[in-house]
Amino acid sequence: MPRSVHSLGFFAAAAVSLGAMMSAPALAAWEPNRPIEFIVPAGTGAGADQMARTIQGIVTKYSLTKQPMVVINKSGGAGGEGFLDVKGSQGNPHKIIITLSNLFTTPLATGIPFNWKDLTPVAMLALDEFVLWVNAEKPYKSVKDYIDAAKAANGTFKMAGTGSKQEDQIITEAIQKSTGAKFIYIPEAGGGAVAVQLVGGHVDSTVNNPIEAVAHWRGGKLRPLCVFDTKRLDYKDKIAGELSWNSIPTCKESGIDMDYLMLRGIFMSPGATQEQVDYYIDVFKKVRETEEWKKLMADGAFNQSFMTGKEYADWVAKEEKRHEDLMKAAGFIAAK
């Protein structure tokens, strides 16, 4: 064989071999190669914790990730412990965090060195509602009944909520401003404890999430008076007797000029690549398609908004400004 022909054959084979070597990793999308830490900046039993553990169960059941997803609660410092942990994990794509309103309220109220821009936004999974709840044994059948009784009590009514200077207390302050009623705010460690305090008659009301109180409503222990959304909830399946989530009037139509929805979203450690972000977006899209997720959404009466990318980041930025305004009005901003 002439030398030139032999050389051409050699280089052609080498090129094919090199091309195969280069194309294999290029075609392999990123995926975790060790366990995924799923940080919850809240206590066990709280709404964020319940959602995270439902997601963990779905991911495990349907093998949506090759690596295990491990839920870790880091609730210290009103969730600051969790946020600072993820912030300090630069370039670690094996750590994600589920957020709630303490994404905004904790740094504003405590002054800890953290801002949501320190993290990498992944996706909004849903928005969580807030409901004004009372003990079912009390005579208050409407918001008017309740507010009239609170005013007559001259500031002795107790409102339980999760944490201090967090979303529950922000809503309580807004109720006071809107109605003129005054409350003693009682902070608890989480939404589960808040509901138990109301069931036991130790407080007069709460502004808990639906999922944290629905079992007690279904069991006849609690009564919802209004929901802090701009419209009635869409869910019409019966929960307690003939009542559904859709039966609950909005607080605005009931005389409390306040609406409030809470983020249930996912962020990653700083420095995550778009490929890594896209991996988790794909996982959460698959989670949202399962019957288990749909049941969680219905049981908790969630607003099922879903956002990613710039739309999600823009929404978060707008909510940060809104929370800053609400907390300034309530006097909850930490002194600098």
C-alpha positions in Angstrom: 0.0 0.0 0.0 1.4 3.4 -0.9 2.6 5.5 2.1 0.1 8.3 1.5 -2.9 6.0 1.4 -1.8 4.2 4.6 -1.3 7.6 6.3 -4.8 8.7 5.2 -6.3 5.6 6.6 -4.5 6.0 9.9 -5.5 9.6 10.4 -9.1 8.8 9.4 -9.3 6.1 12.0 -7.6 8.3 14.6 -10.1 11.1 13.9 -13.1 8.7 14.3 -11.7 7.4 17.6 -10.9 10.9 18.9 -14.4 12.1 17.8 -16.0 9.3 19.7 -14.0 10.1 22.8 -14.9 13.8 22.7 -18.6 13.3 21.8 -19.4 10.9 24.7 -18.9 13.3 27.6 -20.4 16.1 25.5 -23.6 14.1 25.1 -23.8 13.2 28.8 -25.9 15.7 30.6 -24.8 16.6 34.2 -26.3 14.7 37.0 -25.4 14.3 40.7 -22.7 11.8 41.6 -23.3 11.8 45.4 -26.4 12.3 47.7 -28.4 15.5 47.3 -28.8 17.5 50.5 -32.3 19.0 50.5 -32.1 21.8 53.2 -35.3 22.9 54.9 -34.9 26.3 56.7 -37.8 25.4 59.1 -38.7 22.8 61.7 -40.1 19.4 61.2 -43.8 19.4 60.6 -43.8 22.9 59.1 -45.3 23.4 55.6 -41.9 23.6 53.9 -40.8 20.4 55.7 -44.0 18.6 54.7 -43.5 19.6 51.0 -39.8 18.7 51.1 -40.5 15.2 52.5 -43.3 14.7 50.0 -40.8 15.5 47.2 -38.2 13.2 48.7 -40.8 10.4 48.8 -41.8 11.0 45.2 -38.2 11.2 44.0 -37.4 7.9 45.7 -40.6 6.0 44.6 -40.1 6.9 40.9 -36.3 6.9 40.9 -36.2 10.4 39.5 -32.6 10.8 40.7 -29.9 8.1 40.7 -28.5 9.5 44.0 -30.6 9.7 47.2 -32.2 12.9 48.2 -31.7 13.6 52.0 -33.9 16.1 53.8 -32.0 18.1 56.4 -33.8 20.6 58.7 -31.8 23.7 59.6 -34.2 26.0 61.3 -31.9 27.9 63.7 -32.0 31.7 63.6 -35.5 31.7 61.8 -34.0 29.7 59.0 -30.8 31.7 58.8 -28.8 28.6 59.6 -30.1 26.9 56.4 -29.6 29.9 54.2 -26.0 30.5 55.4 -25.2 26.9 54.9 -26.2 26.9 51.3 -24.6 30.3 50.7 -21.4 29.0 52.0 -21.4 26.0 49.7 -20.2 27.8 46.6 -20.0 25.5 43.5 -21.7 22.5 45.3 -24.5 21.4 43.0 -25.5 18.6 45.4 -27.1 21.1 47.9 -30.6 22.6 47.3 -32.9 24.5 49.6 -36.7 24.9 49.7 -37.7 28.5 50.6 -40.6 30.2 52.3 -41.0 33.9 53.3 -38.1 33.7 55.6 -36.0 34.0 52.4 -36.9 37.7 52.8 -37.9 38.2 56.4 -35.0 36.6 58.2 -32.2 38.8 56.7 -34.4 41.9 57.1 -35.3 41.2 60.7 -32.0 39.9 61.9 -29.4 41.6 59.7 -27.6 38.3 59.0 -25.3 38.5 55.9 -27.6 36.9 53.5 -29.7 37.8 50.5 -31.6 35.6 48.0 -29.2 36.8 45.3 -26.4 34.9 47.1 -28.1 31.7 45.8 -29.0 30.3 42.4 -32.7 30.4 41.6 -34.1 27.1 40.3 -37.9 27.1 40.3 -41.1 28.2 42.0 -43.0 25.0 42.9 -46.2 26.7 44.2 -47.5 29.5 46.3 -48.8 28.7 49.8 -52.0 30.3 51.2 -52.7 31.7 54.6 -56.1 31.2 56.4 -57.4 32.9 59.5 -58.4 30.0 61.9 -60.3 29.9 65.1 -61.3 27.1 67.5 -64.5 25.4 66.2 -66.0 25.6 69.8 -65.9 29.4 69.7 -69.0 31.2 68.6 -67.2 33.2 65.8 -68.8 32.2 62.5 -67.5 35.1 60.5 -64.6 37.6 60.4 -67.0 40.3 61.7 -67.9 38.1 64.7 -64.3 37.5 65.4 -63.1 41.1 65.0 -65.9 42.4 67.1 -64.9 39.9 69.9 -61.3 40.9 69.6 -62.1 44.6 69.9 -64.2 43.9 72.9 -61.4 41.9 74.5 -59.2 45.1 74.6 -56.0 43.7 73.3 -56.1 40.4 75.2 -56.8 38.1 72.2 -53.9 35.8 71.5 -52.7 35.1 68.0 -50.3 32.2 67.5 -47.9 32.1 64.6 -44.6 30.7 63.4 -41.6 32.7 64.6 -41.1 36.3 65.4 -41.1 39.1 62.8 -41.9 36.4 60.1 -44.9 36.1 57.8 -47.4 35.2 60.5 -46.6 38.2 62.6 -46.5 40.4 59.5 -50.1 39.3 58.7 -51.1 39.8 62.3 -49.8 43.4 62.2 -51.7 44.0 58.9 -55.0 42.7 60.5 -54.5 45.1 63.4 -53.9 48.0 61.1 -56.9 47.2 58.9 -59.4 46.5 61.6 -58.2 48.4 64.7 -58.3 45.2 66.8 -55.2 44.4 68.9 -53.6 41.1 69.6 -50.9 39.5 71.8 -48.7 37.6 69.3 -47.5 34.2 70.5 -44.5 32.8 68.5 -44.2 29.1 68.1 -41.5 26.9 66.5 -43.6 25.8 63.5 -47.0 25.6 62.0 -47.8 22.2 63.6 -47.3 23.6 67.0 -49.3 26.7 66.1 -52.3 24.5 65.2 -52.0 22.4 68.4 -52.1 25.6 70.5 -55.4 26.6 68.8 -56.9 23.2 69.1 -56.1 23.2 72.8 -57.7 26.6 73.3 -54.4 28.1 74.5 -54.7 30.9 71.9 -57.7 32.6 70.2 -56.7 32.4 66.5 -53.9 31.7 64.1 -53.0 32.6 60.5 -51.7 29.1 59.5 -51.2 27.6 56.1 -54.0 25.2 55.0 -51.8 22.1 55.0 -50.8 22.8 58.7 -54.4 22.9 59.9 -56.5 20.9 57.4 -56.5 17.7 59.5 -57.9 19.6 62.5 -60.6 21.3 60.3 -61.5 17.9 58.9 -61.7 16.6 62.4 -64.1 19.4 63.5 -61.5 21.1 65.8 -60.9 24.3 63.8 -62.9 26.7 61.8 -61.5 28.8 58.8 -62.9 32.3 58.7 -61.1 33.8 55.6 -58.2 33.2 53.2 -55.6 35.9 52.5 -55.7 35.6 48.7 -57.2 38.0 46.1 -59.8 35.4 45.1 -61.5 32.3 46.6 -59.5 29.1 46.3 -60.3 26.8 43.3 -60.6 23.6 45.2 -64.3 22.5 45.5 -64.0 19.0 47.0 -65.6 18.7 50.4 -63.2 18.9 53.4 -65.4 19.3 56.4 -69.1 18.5 56.1 -70.4 20.4 53.1 -67.5 22.9 53.1 -64.6 23.0 50.7 -61.6 25.4 50.4 -63.7 27.3 47.9 -66.3 27.9 50.6 -64.0 30.1 52.5 -64.4 33.8 51.7 -61.4 36.0 51.1 -60.3 38.2 53.9 -60.7 41.3 51.7 -64.3 40.6 51.0 -64.7 40.0 54.8 -63.4 43.3 55.9 -59.6 42.7 56.3 -57.7 44.7 53.7 -54.8 42.3 53.3 -53.7 39.6 50.9 -50.6 37.4 51.2 -49.1 34.4 49.4 -45.9 32.6 50.4 -43.3 31.2 48.1 -42.5 27.5 48.0 -39.5 27.5 45.7 -36.1 26.0 45.2 -32.7 27.6 45.1 -29.2 26.0 44.7 -25.8 26.9 46.0 -24.1 29.9 44.4 -22.0 29.2 41.3 -24.4 26.6 39.8 -24.2 26.1 36.0 -27.2 26.3 33.8 -26.9 22.6 33.1 -27.1 21.8 36.8 -30.1 24.1 37.2 -31.8 22.5 34.2 -31.2 19.1 35.8 -33.2 20.0 38.9 -35.9 21.8 36.9 -36.5 18.6 35.0 -36.7 16.6 38.2 -39.3 19.0 39.7 -41.3 19.0 36.5 -41.5 15.2 36.8 -42.5 15.5 40.5 -45.3 17.8 39.5 -46.8 15.2 37.2 -47.3 12.6 39.9 -50.5 11.8 41.7 -48.8 12.2 45.0 -47.9 15.8 44.2 -51.4 16.6 42.9 -52.8 15.2 46.2 -50.4 17.5 48.2 -51.6 20.5 46.2 -55.2 19.7 46.8 -54.8 18.8 50.5 -53.0 22.0 51.1 -55.1 24.2 48.7 -51.9 25.5 47.0 -51.8 28.1 44.3 -50.0 26.0 41.6 -48.0 28.7 39.9 -44.7 27.4 38.4 -41.8 29.6 37.3 -38.2 29.2 36.3 -35.5 31.4 34.9 -35.8 35.2 34.6 -39.6 35.1 35.3 -38.9 33.4 38.7 -36.0 35.8 39.6 -38.1 38.8 38.7 -41.0 37.6 40.9 -38.6 37.0 43.8 -37.1 40.5 43.4 -40.6 42.0 43.5 -41.6 40.0 46.6 -38.4 41.1 48.4 -39.4 44.8 47.9 -42.9 44.0 49.1 -41.7 42.3 52.2 -39.3 45.2 52.9 -42.3 47.6 52.8 -44.5 45.4 55.0 -41.7 45.0 57.6 -40.9 48.7 57.6 -44.6 49.4 58.3 -44.6 46.9 61.1 -41.3 48.2 62.6 -39.5 44.8 62.1 -36.4 45.9 60.2 -33.2 45.2 62.1 -31.2 48.3 63.2 -28.0 48.8 61.2 
